[in-house]
Amino acid sequence: MKKNMGNIDRGLRTLLAAVIAILYFSNVITGTLGIVLLVVAVVFLGTSLISSCPLYSLFGWSTCPLERSEA
């Protein structure tokens, strides 16, 4: 799978996943909303670990810095 996420994007997703998990497990967010947000957090964490987002690929986006070719 081709990497399409930069370090800042990965860091923000990881941070957001951690915040959602903390809020869920401290019972600040509960019920259906809490479960939906927890699933989103798991997806964010998974995509940041593999450095690839399927939606980015679908739309042709990339936050990964361009690789310089050596001449």
PEGIPE-V278704 format. One record per pair of residues at least 12 apart in sequence whose C-alpha atoms are under 10 Angstrom apart, sorted by the first residue. I is the first residue (numbers start at 1). J is the second residue. If there is no record, write none. Layout:
I;J
I;J
//
This chain:
1;50
1;51
1;52
1;53
1;54
1;57
2;50
2;51
2;52
2;53
2;54
2;57
3;47
3;50
3;51
3;52
3;53
3;56
3;57
3;62
3;63
3;64
4;50
4;51
4;52
4;53
4;54
4;56
4;57
4;60
4;61
4;62
4;63
4;64
4;65
5;47
5;48
5;50
5;51
5;52
5;53
5;56
5;61
5;62
5;63
5;64
5;65
6;48
6;51
6;52
6;62
6;63
6;64
6;65
6;66
7;48
7;51
7;63
7;64
7;65
8;63
8;64
9;48
9;51
9;62
9;63
9;64
10;44
10;45
10;46
10;47
10;48
10;49
10;50
10;51
10;52
10;53
10;63
10;64
11;45
11;48
11;49
12;44
12;45
12;48
13;41
13;42
13;43
13;44
13;45
13;46
13;47
13;48
13;49
14;41
14;42
14;43
14;44
14;45
14;46
14;47
14;48
14;49
15;41
15;44
15;45
16;40
16;41
16;44
16;45
17;37
17;38
17;39
17;40
17;41
17;42
17;43
17;44
17;45
17;46
17;48
18;38
18;41
18;42
18;44
18;45
19;41
20;34
20;37
20;38
20;39
20;40
20;41
20;42
21;34
21;37
21;38
21;39
21;41
21;42
22;38
23;37
23;38
24;37
24;38
25;38
51;64
52;64
//
